[in-house]
């Protein structure tokens, strides 16, 4: 109750201060465009609902911008009184700019819901893509979600968080939905780091024939390649890092071409060596993107 009383008083004082300082004319006529701009700036600053929203938010940046807007507006009035119209216009521009930023810093409820809904939909697509890659990686490497070496709670936790996000969105609470997805994303990244690292360390599959091992390694390479664009989208590496990743992916492509040539000659020893080289490039790419992966030991290659 006291908080809202303070908000009302804050708004009343703000309005009163500006209401008592109307635009003063100097000896000459004030340009019509400047008068219109002054009236518009005043309407922005004296908007009681916006002032209340800013004060109630206790957002430090919004409060700073609001104070800046009022100071600039007061300076504009003083400049107009002195006949310094150029300075007045600059101050009015500054006041309107600061006020616009303050309003955006604490959007009204309707605008916030629209913003959060859009962010939720985008985040859901991203998390679903990441989950698909995660489960696909497990499947291609003979692992089951929930097994000990893939984080026993990860798959279930991710699914529950995504279901919770959908329920929040359905109930009209996109903010809660977005927070649930952000948690799911954190669990997913941890799970990816865990399963990829575990895969490298526990690489001891048995094969009946060389071509079976070759097919397995091709699929393994492909699964890592599919994770790279997802990792880039999620972890947002720098532009320079992206270029390095592109170079590593290209080197993987060349290594795979060599592997296919050797396989066509039935030289699976060299084919596998080339694939291992390419897969190493992909692991370096994922590490550069932000997924920390241990390197394979020589015994694994």
N, C-alpha and C positions, 0 to 999 in steps of 0.2 A: 504494500500500500504506500509506504513512504517513498519507494522507488518511483512509482507513477506520479506521486505528488511532485517530486523533484523534476520529473520530465515535464510536467505541465508548467511548473514555474520557469524551467529553462526555456521552454518555447515562448511563454508569455514575455519573458525578459528580452528574448531575441527579437520578437516582433515589436515590442515597445521601443527598443533602442533604435530600430530602423524607421519606425513610424514617426519618431521625433526628429529624424534627420532627412527631410524631403530634399529633393534636388534643388540646389540653390543656383540661381542664374547670376552670371557676371554681367558686366556692362553690356556685352553683346548678346546676340541670340544664340542659344544652344542648338547645334545641328540636330535635325529631326532624327537621324539615324542613331545618334548618341543618346538622345532622350529615350528612344525605343529600347535600346540596349540596356540602359539604366533601369528601366521599368521591368524588363525581363529578368535581369540579374536580381533585382529586389524580390520578384515573385519567387524565384528559386530559393533564395535564402530565407524568406519568410514563410515558406511552406511548412505549416505546423506539423503535418503528418510525417514529413521527412525529418524535420528536426527531432521529433519524438523518437523516430526509429533509430536515428544516429545516436542519440543520448542513451536510449535503452540498450543498444547493442554493446556499449562500453568498448567498442572497437577503437583502439588507440589511433590507428591510421585514419579512420573515418572522422574521429573527433579533431585530429590535427588538420585535416583538409577542410572541415567545416569552419574551424577557427581562422584558417588562412583565407577562406572565401569571405568571411565577414570582415577581416582586416583589409583585404583588397577592395572590398566594396566601400568601406569607410574612407579609404584613401582616394577612391574614385570620386566620392562626393566632395571631398576637400579640394581635389584638383578642379572639379567643375566649378566650385565656388570661386576659385582663383582664376578661372578662365583658361586653365591649361587642359584643353580638350584632348590633345594627343595623349598626355599622361593618363587622363581619365579613361580613355578608351582602352589603353593597355591594362589598367587596373581592373576595369570591368571584365575584360577578356580573361584575366587571371582569376577573378572571382567566379566566373561561370565555369571555367575549366576545373577549378578546385571543387566546386559544388557538384559538378557532374561526376568527378572521381569519387567523391564522398558518397554520393547516392549509389554508385555501382558497388562500392565497398560493402554496403549493407542493403542489398536489394530487398524490395518488398516481398511479402509472402508469396504472392502469385508468381512474380518473376523468379524467385528462388526455386519454387517447385518446378517450373519449366526448365530452369538451368540444371537442376539435380536430375530431373527425368532424362534429359538428353545425355548427361554424363553417365547415368545408370545404364542406359541402353548401349552406349559405346563400351562401357566397362564390361557389361555382360558378354558382348560379342568377343571381346579380348580374352576374358577368362575362359569362355567356352572353347575358344581356339587353343588356348594354352592347355586346357584339360584334355582335349582331343589328342594333342601332340604327346602329352604325358602318358596317357593310356595306350596310345599307339606305340610309343617307345617300349613300354612294358611288354606289350603283346609281341612285338617283333623280336624281343630278346628273351622270350620264354619266361617272363616274370608275371606274377599275378598281383593286382592291386591288393594291398593289405598284407602281403608277405613281409617277413621280418626285415629284409634288406631294402624295402621300398617305403619305409616309414609306415608302420602298421595303422596309424590313425589318419594318415594323409588323405587317402581317397574318400573315406567316410566323412572326414571333417570338411573336405572341399564340397562334397555333395550336399551336406547339411547346410553349409553356409550359402551355397547357391540357391537352395530351396528357400532358406530364410529370406534371402534377397528378393526372390520372386514374390513371396508372400507379402513382404513389406511394400513392394511396388504395387501389388494388387490392392492393398489396403490404402493406397494413396500416401505412402511414406517413402518417397524416393531417397530422402537423406539417409534413413536407416538402411534402405536397400543398398545404397552406394557404400556405406560403411561395411556392410556384411561382405560385399564383393571385394572390397579392399583387403579384408582379412583373408578371404579365400585366395586372393592373388598372392599374399604373403606365404600362406601355407603351400601353394603351388610352387612358388620359386624354391622354397626350402626342399620340397619333395623332389623337384627336378635336380637340384644340386646333389641330393642324397643318392637318387637312383642312378644318375650319370656317373657319379664317383664310384658307386658300388659296382656298376657294370664294368668300369675300367679295371678295378682292383680284382674282381672275381671272374675275370675272363678266362674260363676253363671249359668251354663246351667241347663235346666229342662228336666227331663226324665219321660217317662210314666211308665216304669217298671225297676226293679233293674238290670235285665240282659241287658237292653239297656244301662244303665249307666256303667255297667261292660265292655261292648264292647267298649264304648266310651273311657273309661280310658285305656283299653289295647292299643287302637289305639294311644292315646295321649302318652303313654309310649314308644310305638314303634317309633313315630315320633321324640321324644327326643333322643332315642338310635341311630337313623340314623344320627343325627347331630354331634354326638361325633367324629367319624373319620374325618369328614369334619373340625370340629373345631380344632382338633389336627394337621391336615395337614396345615391349614391356620395360626393358631396362634403359632404353634411350641413350645409347652411347654417343660420343661426340662425332662430328662429321669426319674428323681425321680418323677416328677408330673405325667408322663405317667403311672408309676407303681401304683401310688395312684388312678388314673382314672380307671385302669384295675381292681383294687380291688373293687372300687365302682360299676363298671359295673357288676362284679361277684355277689356282694350283691344284685343288682337289679334282676339278673337272679334267685337267690334263692327266693327272695320275690315274683317273678312272679310264680314260681312253687307252692309256698304256696297258692297264690291267685287262681290258677287253681284248686288246691285240694279243697279249700273252695267252689269255684263255682260249682264244680262237686257234692258237697253235698248240693247245693242250699243255702249255707250260704253266701249271697252276702255282708252282712255287713262286715264280716271278709275278704272276698275276696277283697272288695274295700279298706279296711284298708291296706292290704298287697300291693296292687298296688300303693297306695299313698306313702307307704314307699319306694317302688322301684323307683318311679318317683322322690322322693326326692333325692335318691342317684344319679340319672342321672342329676338332676339340680346341685348338688354339683360337678359332673364331668365336666359339661359345665362351671361352674364358675371357677373351677381349670384350665381348658384349656384357659380361658381368656374371656368367655362370662359372663358378670356380671348379675346374676339373683337374684331378691329378693326371699326370702323364702315364701312359702305359709303360710297364717295365719291358725290358728287352725280351724277357722270357715269354711275354705275351704276344710278341710279334713274329 
